[in-house]
């Protein structure tokens, strides 16, 4: 047995950390938890939805990945509409039970519960899922 107690941080590679920070905080409403530079000019940034136990680290890289990161939403309908109105690249419609399955990040998504994908400015796809 280990003494591991929770999932802490998931890395999402982004080409422009400032642009990503603005998207995750300004557009998605996440909080900036950590932002510091270290040896060699590298930078470590962590963001998270308010009150979340797990954060995203916006790590310098190329982006454009199916991240495998899923967020809970209390209202996917409202979030889908609001993000779309803000110009965020979201799926055309919400995936629901009975729709054709979708393959994403190595998983099969069947719309149970309702969900949709969004893409950050680097093309990283993230999943938003209705809370059960």
C-alpha positions as CSV (number, residue, x, y, z in Angstrom):
1,X,0.0,0.0,0.0
2,X,1.0,3.6,-0.6
3,X,0.2,6.8,1.2
4,X,-1.2,8.4,-1.9
5,X,-4.4,10.2,-0.9
6,X,-5.7,12.0,-4.0
7,X,-5.2,13.1,-7.6
8,X,-3.3,16.4,-7.5
9,X,-2.4,17.8,-10.9
10,X,-3.0,16.9,-14.5
11,X,-0.7,18.3,-17.2
12,X,-2.2,20.0,-20.3
13,X,0.4,21.0,-22.8
14,X,-0.1,24.5,-24.3
15,X,2.0,26.5,-26.8
16,X,1.3,29.9,-25.1
17,X,1.0,29.8,-21.3
18,X,-0.3,33.4,-21.1
19,X,-3.0,32.8,-23.6
20,X,-3.9,29.5,-21.9
21,X,-4.0,31.2,-18.5
22,X,-6.4,33.8,-19.8
23,X,-8.7,31.2,-21.4
24,X,-8.9,29.0,-18.3
25,X,-9.3,31.8,-15.9
26,X,-11.1,34.5,-18.0
27,X,-13.3,32.2,-20.1
28,X,-13.8,29.1,-18.0
29,X,-13.8,30.9,-14.7
30,X,-11.0,28.8,-13.1
31,X,-8.8,30.2,-10.4
32,X,-5.1,30.6,-10.8
33,X,-3.5,28.6,-8.0
34,X,0.2,28.7,-8.8
35,X,2.3,30.8,-11.2
36,X,6.1,30.9,-10.8
37,X,9.2,30.7,-12.9
38,X,12.2,28.5,-12.2
39,X,15.6,27.5,-13.6
40,X,16.1,28.0,-17.3
41,X,13.2,30.3,-17.8
42,X,10.6,27.6,-17.4
43,X,7.2,28.5,-15.8
44,X,4.8,26.4,-13.7
45,X,1.1,27.4,-13.8
46,X,-1.8,25.6,-12.1
47,X,-5.5,26.4,-12.5
48,X,-8.6,24.8,-11.2
49,X,-12.4,25.3,-11.0
50,X,-13.2,27.1,-7.7
51,X,-13.1,24.6,-4.8
52,X,-11.7,21.7,-6.9
53,X,-9.2,19.3,-5.3
54,X,-7.4,18.6,-8.6
55,X,-5.8,21.2,-10.8
56,X,-4.5,21.5,-14.3
57,X,-0.9,22.4,-14.9
58,X,-0.6,24.5,-18.1
59,X,2.7,23.1,-19.2
60,X,4.7,24.4,-22.1
61,X,4.3,22.1,-25.2
62,X,2.6,21.8,-28.5
63,X,-1.0,21.1,-27.4
64,X,-3.7,19.8,-29.7
65,X,-4.4,16.7,-27.7
66,X,-7.4,14.7,-26.6
67,X,-6.5,15.2,-23.0
68,X,-8.7,12.6,-21.3
69,X,-9.6,15.4,-18.8
70,X,-13.3,15.5,-17.8
71,X,-15.1,18.2,-15.8
72,X,-18.3,17.9,-13.9
73,X,-21.1,20.4,-14.6
74,X,-24.3,21.0,-12.7
75,X,-25.9,22.2,-16.0
76,X,-24.3,21.1,-19.3
77,X,-27.1,22.8,-21.2
78,X,-26.3,26.2,-19.7
79,X,-22.5,25.7,-19.9
80,X,-22.7,24.6,-23.6
81,X,-24.8,27.6,-24.5
82,X,-22.6,30.1,-22.5
83,X,-19.3,28.8,-23.8
84,X,-20.7,28.8,-27.4
85,X,-21.9,32.4,-26.9
86,X,-18.4,33.3,-25.8
87,X,-16.9,31.9,-29.0
88,X,-15.4,28.8,-27.4
89,X,-14.9,25.9,-29.7
90,X,-17.5,23.4,-28.4
91,X,-19.2,20.4,-30.0
92,X,-22.1,21.4,-32.2
93,X,-24.5,19.6,-29.9
94,X,-24.6,17.9,-26.5
95,X,-24.0,14.1,-26.7
96,X,-27.0,12.3,-25.2
97,X,-28.1,8.7,-24.7
98,X,-29.2,7.2,-28.0
99,X,-26.8,9.4,-30.1
100,X,-24.0,7.7,-32.1
101,X,-21.1,6.9,-29.8
102,X,-18.0,9.0,-29.9
103,X,-14.5,7.9,-29.5
104,X,-12.3,10.3,-27.5
105,X,-9.0,9.9,-25.7
106,X,-9.2,6.2,-26.1
107,X,-12.6,5.9,-24.6
108,X,-16.1,5.3,-26.0
109,X,-18.6,8.1,-25.0
110,X,-22.3,7.2,-25.2
111,X,-23.9,10.3,-23.8
112,X,-24.8,8.8,-20.5
113,X,-24.9,11.2,-18.7
114,X,-25.2,14.1,-21.2
115,X,-21.8,15.6,-22.2
116,X,-19.9,17.8,-24.7
117,X,-16.3,18.5,-25.6
118,X,-14.7,21.9,-25.7
119,X,-11.3,22.8,-27.1
120,X,-8.9,25.4,-25.6
121,X,-7.0,27.8,-27.8
122,X,-4.3,25.2,-28.4
123,X,-6.8,22.6,-29.6
124,X,-6.7,20.5,-26.5
125,X,-10.1,18.8,-26.1
126,X,-11.7,18.5,-22.7
127,X,-15.0,16.9,-21.7
128,X,-17.8,18.5,-19.8
129,X,-20.2,16.0,-18.2
130,X,-23.5,16.5,-16.4
131,X,-23.2,15.6,-12.8
132,X,-25.1,12.5,-11.9
